[in-house]
Amino acid sequence: MMKTAAKRVVSCLLLLLAAMPLIYTLVVGVQQQSIREKMKVQLGTHVLQSVTIPVNEVHWIMNGKEIWINGRMFDIRSSHFQNGEYVFSGLYDEDETVLLKQSQKEEQNNSSENKLLVQFFQFLQSFYHNSQQEFVFYENITCHKLNIDTPDLHSGFISIFSPPPQV
């Protein structure tokens, strides 16, 4: 009874761990949407700044709404094109700049965290591993039914040679 309760707790923790990327994505999405709504209000009430940028230096984040200027987000209320340059009117969005930089930093840290996660799952696999029972099962299949020697079918850890794909 105690063993099943421990398995349920560990299962819930693993499920929560597996859901963390989805939870993180949802939290960041909600924060970003909140910041964008706040900026829409500020674009209508604050004094706007004008920025002139050559066409080849414009880095769109959201076409017609946000651009990246000198390492900062700029929310656009209006724009027009003249003499090979865009003239944008809007506000710098410091909150969304911070959020975007944090997201980029998290993506860079993912590779080391993936290695740690793989090691954690390998540890859990060895924790729940019951080699005696599996060995008897494999021995019965291979020796008695197939009439061959028992190969070493199972090791304590499964080697993963490459990290999971990153999106």
Secondary structure, DSSP 8 states (H G I E B T S, - for coil): -HHHHHHHHHHHHHHHHHHHHHHHHHHHHHHHHHHHHHHHHHHHHS--EEEEEEGGG-EEEETTTEEEETTEEEEEEEEEEETTEEEEEEEEEHHHHHHHHHHHHHHHHHHHHHHHHHHHHHHHHHHS--HHHHHHHHHIIIIIIT-S-------SS----S-----
